Amino acid sequence: SVLLIFPYSLKDKRWIRMGIPPSLLFLSSSLKSNSHSVKIKKIPIESEIILEEIENFSWIGIPLYDELFIPVRKLIRSIKERFRVKIAVGGPMVTLSPLAVSAHLPEANLIVRGEAEETFGKILSLIHDPISNIRELFKIKGFLYRDDKIMISSSFSEIPFPELKFSKMDIDSIPDEELEKGLEINTSRGCPRSCIYCSHVHGKKVREIPLENIREWINFFKEKVETKNIRNPQALTININDDDILLNEKRAEKILKIIYEEGFKIWGIQTSLETIEEKRGTLDFIFNPEFYFGNQPLLWLGTDSFLPERRRRLGRKPLSKKIIEELIGIFEKKGARNFHYLILSDHKTDWIEFIEEILFICELQRSYKYFDIIPTSRFLIPYPYTPSFRTIPIERIEKENLSIKGYPQFDYPIVKFAKPQNEQILSLLNPSISFEPLISQKDFVNALSAKNFREVINTLYSFLKLSIQKERNGEKRKILINLLEDLERKGQNLI
């Protein structure tokens, strides 16, 4: 019997609203097809409560993410101290940093790389008698098993990618309390773009799940909702987790029609400005209000930055401000809400660039009522397995190092963020980092999201003035003074 735990942070509001992630439903299907019983549970990492029901399971499966590794490790250690249960881990951190996980999480009995829906169930069926099943185990790639008697490493340097045409989602394992949140699905995996902060954990090749599979999962979910007599209209909604579903726009249109035909609505479409720009004239279907919950088109766009040079630096296609405003104007005319995921700073961000971008965002906020931002990250996060970590000077990366005395080869950085060029920008974006008494106790990013232009401009002005006071280089100080005067003039017009 297996308990699949999905750890999340209460600080991340998305996972409070969202249902069970599809990755666990794929894993659950694999386990059941290999005759294992399965239960799925979402657990906040802030919780101090260790579920007593854990004693009823022989295995616990947990996905690992860098940013949650330390609290999840604490959770796993608490479980191992209290229960005779084996721990299996997978997920992005395991796939991309398997040796670090092996070294810094000795409590893990099974470490599985890649998309494990084809391998996890098979391993658990064989590992109860590893000696007798050793030949079959070595046919499975990308895992490490260890207990107090044996260790098995099978092609641990390889990352298996399954054939998605065989993928199945175990709809039955969705807990009843999660049904009214709707269905979370992936219709494809992989992304061909080259963002410097991306690990490409699913590869750069886009692999698509057959449309008949998608229709089948939706029908299974609808049957379960009807059987449980759930009346909340949100239960008949679908959230599509693809990196960018519009990369194949013809297929995307077919998927939306399937969803609509089965009586469901989508929350929104996750895509990017470059995709919208590249496929202009072929995307009218995304503005059909009948597809959306609330009957209004909604786009989530991985924009990252609105400045061409910053976009280029982040590995994105550089788009001019004119093109960006044209696209936002199209969304406005179509009545489509458009939310832009942003990375507000990176290792080269200085005052000139930062103020230019913030002022442009404010102008867009004031001019377009359906435009909005989601400041996903105040800072660029250069995870250790991404191009950004290899190119950013190490002194500009704020991190916490995991180490084992006497074994420097297992040193591993838990990266927090890349520091911008100016100390005051760092303080502005993160009030918890205090180099001196804060000028404003209000949160700048929250003010920007709330379109509180007066607070945004006043805070920028105060922090920039502080930078001028601290600057000892005459030429740089002159540039900042000119920038302050420009900010004052443009800020007044904005307010």
N, C-alpha and C positions, 0 to 999 in steps of 0.2 A: 504494500500500500504506500502511496506517495502523496505527500502534501506539497503542492507548488505554491510558494510564497512570492508575491510581488511586493518588494519594498518601495515605499515612496515617502516623500517628505510633505508634511502638512503645509510647509511654506510654498510648495508648488501647487497652486490652486487647480491646475488642470486635472490632476489625478483625483481630486475630490469630486469633480464633476463627471469625469470620464469613467467608462466601464472597464471590464477586464481587457488587458492588452492582447491582441491576437497571437503574439508569440507563445503565451501560455496555453492558448487553445490548440495551437498546432502541436505543442509538446504533449498535452493531455491526450490528444488523438493517437499519437505515437505510442504512448504508454498503454492506453486501453487496447490497442490492436495487438499488443504483446501481453495481454491478460493481466495488466496491473490495475488496481483500483486507484482512483485519483480524486483529490479535492483541491480546489483553488482558493486562495485567500489573499486579499490585499492587506498589508500591515504597514502602518506609518512607522518610520524609523524612530520617531520621538516617543513611541509607546514603550513604557517600562514593563508592560504585561507580557509574559511568556505564556502562550496558549497551552492550557493543560491538555488539550486534545492532541498535542504533538506526540504524547506517549502512545497513541493508537497507530502511529505510522512507523514504517521501517526506514523510509527515506524522506528527506526534505530537499526539494529543489529550489534554488534561489538564483536569479540573474544578478550579475555584478556590473556596476557602473563606477567609474573612477570617483566621481563626486560624492558617491554614497558609500564608498568602500569601507572607510573607517567605522561609521556607525553600524553598517551591516556586519562587519567583522565582529563587532561587540555583540550584536544579536546572535550570531552563529555561536560564539563562545559561550554565551549564556545558555543556549539550547544544548550544547554538548556537555556542559557541566551538569545539567539536570536530567537529561534523557539519553537512553541508549538508542541512538538513532544515527544513521549515516547521512552525510551532507553531500549533495551534488551541486556544483555551480557551473554556470555558463554565462552567456551574454557578451556584450561588447568588450568588456575589460578582459575576460578570459580569452576570447578570440584573438585579441590584439596584443595582449601582454601575458601569455600563459605562464612563463617562468616566474614572473613577479608574483602572480596569484599563487602559484605552487609554493613559493618560498614564504610569502607573508600571510598565507592562510593555511597553516598545517592542519587545521581542523577539517578541511575539505577532503573527503574520501574519493570523490569523482570529479574530475575537471574536464569539461567537454567543450571543445572549440567549434566554432561555426554554427550554422543553423541546424540544430540538433534533433529536429523532428524525425529524421530517418534513423538516427543512431541511438538516442537516449533510451528508448524502450528496449531496443535489442541488447544494449549493454547491461541493463538491469536484469534482463531475463537470463543472461549468461554468467554474470559476475558472482552469483551465489555459490558457484563451484568453478572458480577461475582456472584451476589446474586441468580439470576435465574438458573445459570449454576453451582452452587457450588458443587453439587454431582458429576457431570461429571469432574469438575476440580480436585476434590480430588482423582479421579481414576488415575490421571497422577502423576508420582513420580518425585521427584528431582527438584522442583522449588519454588521460592519465588516471589510473586507479591505484589507491594505496589503502592498506589497513595495517594492523599490527603484525601481519604475517607475510604480506606479499605486496609488491609494487609492479604494475604493468603499465608500460608506455607504448602506445600503438600509433605510429606515424604522427607523433605529437607536433611535428613541425608543419603539418599540413592542415588546411582549413577546408572542410567539406562543404560544398554547396549542393543541396538536394535539387532534384527535378521538381519544379513547382506544379507540374501537371498531376502529380500524385499527392499533393498537399491536401490535408483534411483538417477542418476545424471542429473541435469537440464542443458543439453548442450546449450539449447536455450538462457540461461541467460549469457553466456560468452560474454563480450563486443567485438565488432568487432575488436577493436584495440589490443585485447589480442589473437586473433585467430592465428596470424602468429607465435606466440611463441610455438604453439603446445598444447597438452593436458596433464594436470596433473591428475594422477589417483592413487588411492589406490586399491590394489587387496586383501588386508587383513589388519587386525588390531590386535595389541597385539604382545608381545615379551616374550618368556620364560626365557630370560637371567636375570642376577641379578646384573647389573651394579649399583654401589652405588650412582651414580648421577642421576639415572633414576626414574621418578615418576610412571611409568607404568600406565599412564593416560588411556590407552586402555585395561589394564589388562594384565596378564601374559599368558592367554590362547590365542592362535592364532585363530582368526575367519576369515573365508575365504569368499570372495564374489564369487558367482557362475560364472563360465566361460562364460555362455550365456549372463549374464548381461554385462560383460566386452566387449564382441564382439558387443553387442547392442550399448553401449556408443561410442565405436570407430566408428561405422557406422554412428551414429547421428552426431558426430563431423565432419567426412569426408563430409557428405552431406552439413553441414553448410559452411565448407571451400569452397566446390565447388560452392555452391549457391552465396557466396560472391566473387567468382572469385579471390581468393587469390593465387598468384603464388609463394610466398616465399616457398622454399622446407622445411623450418623448420616447417611450419604449419602441415606437415604430420609426426610429431615426437611425441613421448610419453615419459614422465618422470614418472617413477614408484616410488611412495613415501613410499612403504612398509619399515618397519624397516630392514628386511632381507628376501628378496623374496626367497632366496635359502634354507631356512629352510625346505621347501617342494620342492625338486628339480624337481620331476616329474611334479608337477603342474606348476612350473616356466617354464619348457620347453614348456608345452602346451600353456601358456600365450604368450611366445615369438613367437611361431608359429602362433597364432591367429593374433598378431600384424603384423607379416610379411605378412600373407595371405591377410590382409586388406589393404596392401600397405603402411604401416607405418614403421618407424624405431624408435628404442629406443636410448636415449642419453647414457645410461649406466645402470649398475646393482649395486644396493646398497646391500652390504653384509658384511661379516667380515672374518678375517683370520681364526678364529676357525671353522666357517662353511666350508670354503674351505678345511681346514685340515681334518675335520670330514668326508667330503664327497668326498675325493680324489677318482678319477676313475669314478665318476658318473656325472662329470660336463663338459664334452667336449663340450656340446652344447653352453656354454656361450662364447666360443672362436670363434664362427661362425661370421665372419665379416659382413655377409649379414644382420644380425639383427640390426646393429648399424648405426646411422647417421655418415657419414664420412667413413664408411666401415672399422672401426678399433675397436676391442673390448675395452671396457672401464669399469673398476671396481672402485666403490667408497667403500672403506673399513673403517668401524668403528674400527680402530686399537687402538686408545687412547694412547698406549705406546708400545715401542719395547722391554722393559725390563721385564722379567718374574715376578720379585717381584713387580714392579709397577703395572703390569696388575692384579696381584692377589689382590693388595691393592684397585684397582678400581673396583673389582668385576668381572674382566674378567678371562677367562681361561688362565693360564700362559703358554706361548709358548717360547721355547728356541730361542736364536738368530739363531741357526743352522736351526731349522724348519722354522722360518720366512724367512731366506735367501733362503731356498729351495723353498718355495712358491713363493717368488718374482722372483726366477730363472725360475719357470714354466711360470709365467706371461710373462717374457722376451722372452722365447722361442716361446710362442704363439703370440707374438706381441701385447699383451694386455696392454694398459696404465692402471696403478694402482695408484690411489690417496688415500692416507691414512689420515683420519681425526685424529687429534692428540689433546691431552690435555697435554701441555708441562710441567706443574708442578702441584703439589698438596700440601697439608698441611705438608707432610713429606719430600718433595724434599730438598735435600742438594746438596752441590757442587759435591761430589763424584758421586752421582747418575745422576745429571744433565749433567755433562760433559761426562760421559760414554754414555748416551743416545744420546746427540748431536753428538758426534764423530761417533757413529754407524749410525746415520741418514746420516751424510756426506759421510761415506763409501758406503752406499747403493746408495746415489745420484750419486756418482762418478762411481760406478760399473754397474748400470742398467739404461739405457736411458729411459725406460718406467716407472720407479719408480718416484713418486713424493709425496709431502706431502701437506695437507691442515691443517694448524695450526688453527683448528676451535676455540680452546680456549687456550689462553696463560696460563690460570689458571683453576683449577677445580672450578666449580660453584655449591656449595651445596645448592640447592633450599630447602626451609623449609619443604617440604613434602617428602624429599628423605632420604634414610638411611645415606647419607654422612652428612647431617645437624645434625642428631642425634648422630653421632659418633665423629665428629671433634670438638675439644675444641673451645668454642665460641670465645675466644680471637684470634683465628687464622682465623676467618671469617670477612671479610670486608663487611659491610652492612650499609644500611640506614634504620632507624626504622620509621615505620608509627605508630602514636599513637593518641589517643583521650583522652584529659584531663579528669581524673576521671574514665576512663574505661580501666584499664590495661589489662583486658582480651582480648581486641581487638588489643593489640600491635602486629605488624607484620613486620618481617624483609624483606626488599627488598635486597636480597643478591647480592653482586657484584662478589666476588671471595674468594677462600681460599688462605691465604698467605703462601708462601713457608717458609722453615726454616730460610733462610738467607735473610737479608735485601737487599743485593746487587743483588741477583737473582730476587727479586721483582722489583728493579729498572731496571735491564737488560731487563726484559720482558715487562715492562710498562714504557716507557720513560717519560710519563706524571707525574709519581710519582717520585719526585725529592727530595732526602734526602740531596743532595749537587749538585754542578754543574756537569752535566753529562759528563762522560768520552768521550762518543761518541754520537754525535747528530744523527747518522744514526740508523735506526731501526733494531735491531738484528734479529727479526723474519722475516722481509722482506728479509734480507740478506740470512737467512737460506733457505727461500722458493725459492730465486733466484739462489741458489747454488753458492753464492759468498763466497767460503771457506776462502779466506784470511780475509775478513771482519768478518766472524763468529769467526775465531780463534783469531784474534787480539782483538775483543770485549770481548770474554771470558777471554782472558789473562789479559786484563786491569781490568775487574771487579773482577776477582779472586785475582789479586795483591792487589786491594783495600781492599778486605776481609782480606787478610793476615795482612795488616797494621793496621786494626781495631781489630784484634783478640788478646785478652789478655791472653787466656788460652794457656800455653806453648805446651801442647800435641796436642791440636787442630791446633795450628799454625804450628807445625811440619808436621802434616798430609796435611795441605793446601799447604805448601811449596813443599812437595813431589808431590802433585797433579799438581802444577804449572809446575814443571820440566817435568812431564809426558806429560802434555798438550803441552808444547813447543816442545818436541820430536815428538809426534804423529802429532801435527799440521803442523810441517815442512814437514813430509812425505805426508800429505794430500794436502798441498799447492803445 
